[in-house]
Amino acid sequence: MKNKGIITLTLLLVVGVVLFSGCTDSGSSTEAGAESRSNLKVSDVEVVSEGYGMYKIKATIMPEKDYSYLEMVLIWYDDSGAVIDKNPLAWNINDVKSGQALKITGTGILTGDEAPAKVDILIFDSVFSGGGESGAIYKSSVTL
């Protein structure tokens, strides 16, 4: 129980630092919402449980155009399809160049006791876009 409190406090601290760090988006948002319309090639996606509700999401991203900002949002589902948690900022980066391969590792933290059965991985090109899926430039699901 103590670990969940520490993890939650750490996550809130990281989000607070990012909020006040002056992250801005000078590019335009792409309204795609599907892999086929994305300018990103995402491969080698792997979801690894690290215990205590922590997960690492690893992938390789190859952008086909320059981005001033990219971020990853995770939405976790149980075996009935109900949303059990959402990580609005699992990974992010500034100033991505076209053709530059990115080996990414995002962190997902589940605060409840439910076991995830599936995770949706969404990538956005604007800051804190996790409010809705429609602005995602990439989306895929991984069954656990």
Backbone torsions as a table, in degrees:
resi	resn	phi	psi	omega
1	MET	NA	-38.9	179.2
2	LYS	-63.2	-37.6	-179.6
3	ASN	-63.5	-38.9	179.9
4	LYS	-64.9	-38.3	177.8
5	GLY	-65.2	-41.7	178.9
6	ILE	-66.7	-42.7	179.9
7	ILE	-64.0	-43.8	179.4
8	THR	-63.5	-43.3	178.4
9	LEU	-62.8	-41.8	178.3
10	THR	-63.3	-43.7	178.8
11	LEU	-62.0	-44.0	178.7
12	LEU	-64.1	-37.7	178.1
13	LEU	-64.6	-43.6	179.1
14	VAL	-63.4	-44.8	178.8
15	VAL	-61.8	-40.9	178.2
16	GLY	-62.2	-42.4	178.7
17	VAL	-63.2	-43.6	179.1
18	VAL	-63.8	-39.9	179.3
19	LEU	-60.0	-40.4	-175.8
20	PHE	-94.5	3.9	-177.4
21	SER	-84.0	-3.5	176.9
22	GLY	85.1	26.7	176.8
23	CYS	-64.0	128.4	177.7
24	THR	-133.4	158.7	178.5
25	ASP	-118.5	111.3	179.2
26	SER	-97.7	-3.7	179.9
27	GLY	-94.5	175.1	178.3
28	SER	-95.8	151.3	-179.3
29	SER	-82.7	136.4	176.8
30	THR	-93.1	127.2	-179.1
31	GLU	-98.3	81.6	-176.1
32	ALA	-109.9	-69.5	178.4
33	GLY	81.4	4.0	179.2
34	ALA	-148.9	151.0	-179.0
35	GLU	-57.4	-40.6	-173.6
36	SER	-64.5	-22.7	-178.4
37	ARG	-104.2	8.3	-175.3
38	SER	-89.4	154.2	172.5
39	ASN	-99.9	25.7	177.6
40	LEU	-122.9	138.7	170.0
41	LYS	-108.6	116.6	-178.3
42	VAL	-112.1	129.0	-178.6
43	SER	-140.7	172.6	177.1
44	ASP	53.6	41.1	-179.4
45	VAL	-73.3	130.8	-177.8
46	GLU	-142.3	134.2	176.6
47	VAL	-115.4	121.0	-174.8
48	VAL	-122.1	123.9	176.2
49	SER	-77.5	133.5	177.1
50	GLU	-111.1	9.0	179.4
51	GLY	84.3	163.4	178.4
52	TYR	55.3	32.4	177.4
53	GLY	79.7	9.0	179.6
54	MET	-102.5	137.8	179.9
55	TYR	-133.0	144.9	172.1
56	LYS	-107.3	132.2	175.7
57	ILE	-112.0	116.9	-177.3
58	LYS	-114.2	145.5	178.9
59	ALA	-164.8	168.3	171.4
60	THR	-116.0	129.8	179.3
61	ILE	-118.0	132.2	174.8
62	MET	-122.4	103.2	179.2
63	PRO	-75.7	142.7	177.6
64	GLU	-99.8	5.3	173.6
65	LYS	-153.7	166.1	178.2
66	ASP	-74.3	142.4	174.8
67	TYR	-129.4	138.0	175.0
68	SER	-78.8	-21.1	-176.9
69	TYR	-161.1	141.8	171.5
70	LEU	-137.1	144.3	174.1
71	GLU	-142.7	154.1	-179.6
72	MET	-114.6	133.8	176.6
73	VAL	-117.1	140.2	179.1
74	LEU	-118.9	133.8	175.3
75	ILE	-122.2	120.5	-174.9
76	TRP	-101.4	139.5	-178.6
77	TYR	-126.6	149.1	173.0
78	ASP	-87.5	-176.3	-176.2
79	ASP	-70.5	-12.1	175.7
80	SER	-93.4	-3.3	179.5
81	GLY	93.4	3.1	178.7
82	ALA	-79.0	141.8	176.3
83	VAL	-71.0	127.2	179.1
84	ILE	-109.6	-18.2	176.7
85	ASP	-170.5	164.0	179.2
86	LYS	-144.5	131.0	175.9
87	ASN	-109.9	102.5	-173.1
88	PRO	-73.2	-16.1	179.5
89	LEU	-146.0	78.3	-177.6
90	ALA	-83.7	-23.2	-179.5
91	TRP	-166.1	148.8	173.1
92	ASN	-156.6	164.3	179.8
93	ILE	-158.5	150.6	175.8
94	ASN	-108.6	157.0	170.9
95	ASP	52.9	65.3	178.3
96	VAL	-93.6	132.1	-179.0
97	LYS	-101.1	145.9	177.6
98	SER	-57.7	134.3	178.2
99	GLY	81.7	-2.5	180.0
100	GLN	-87.4	111.4	179.8
101	ALA	-69.7	135.4	178.8
102	LEU	-118.6	123.1	171.6
103	LYS	-95.9	108.3	-173.4
104	ILE	-108.1	152.6	172.0
105	THR	-137.4	114.1	177.1
106	GLY	-104.3	159.1	-179.2
107	THR	-117.7	128.0	175.0
108	GLY	-113.6	133.5	179.6
109	ILE	-124.8	122.2	177.6
110	LEU	-99.4	126.3	-174.9
111	THR	-93.6	-15.5	-179.6
112	GLY	-95.6	-174.7	-179.2
113	ASP	-95.8	-4.5	-177.5
114	GLU	-71.3	142.3	176.6
115	ALA	-88.0	129.9	179.9
116	PRO	-75.5	144.6	175.8
117	ALA	-110.7	-22.2	-177.2
118	LYS	-154.6	149.9	173.6
119	VAL	-132.9	133.0	172.1
120	ASP	-92.2	132.0	177.7
121	ILE	-109.8	118.5	-179.2
122	LEU	-119.6	139.4	176.2
123	ILE	-121.3	132.6	-178.9
124	PHE	-119.2	156.3	177.3
125	ASP	-110.8	19.7	174.9
126	SER	-138.0	154.1	-173.0
127	VAL	-66.9	134.4	176.8
128	PHE	47.8	54.8	-178.8
129	SER	-91.6	4.2	-172.2
130	GLY	-66.6	3.7	-178.7
131	GLY	-70.1	-26.5	-179.6
132	GLY	-152.5	154.8	-176.5
133	GLU	-82.9	-16.4	-172.5
134	SER	-64.1	-26.6	-180.0
135	GLY	-90.6	3.4	-179.3
136	ALA	-66.9	136.2	175.6
137	ILE	-91.8	-10.2	176.2
138	TYR	-150.8	139.6	174.7
139	LYS	-148.3	134.4	171.9
140	SER	-148.6	161.8	178.9
141	SER	-119.1	141.2	176.2
142	VAL	-121.6	124.0	176.2
143	THR	-86.4	131.4	-177.0
144	LEU	-95.6	NA	NA
